[in-house]
């Protein structure tokens, strides 16, 4: 993107032409525009960080029922059958040992609808990790925005009318300089 389309007009429709020098006022106007864009871009990083935190919280609060999926439902049905068989064996052995029914041990099965997220300690840890990662991404993005803004402002302060691309030297020209 070139800055030409954002240059202020000089007089009655006469825009700054490529290669012409800008006036001090034009440079100041452009630098103000660059700073406004920097501020907007930084605000957008904060919005994105908030969206990421919201997505994370939504995922962490999600509840998955065993009957939400046919494969899960079949697995739970098979597990319940196996648990019932195992519990029957435990009950029989408890009767043989003279353990009253109300005191005997047993085998049970349950569906964990949130996995590790059901535990408060794990939730705290996951939140900390997510916040740390999102903060790092936000800081990196803001640094890149500031770096680009400063480079553009430096170029404008030096009197340039548009950012110049650095020429890459060819392998032959590098050898000639050596």
Beta strands, then each sheet from edge to edge (+ up, - down):
end
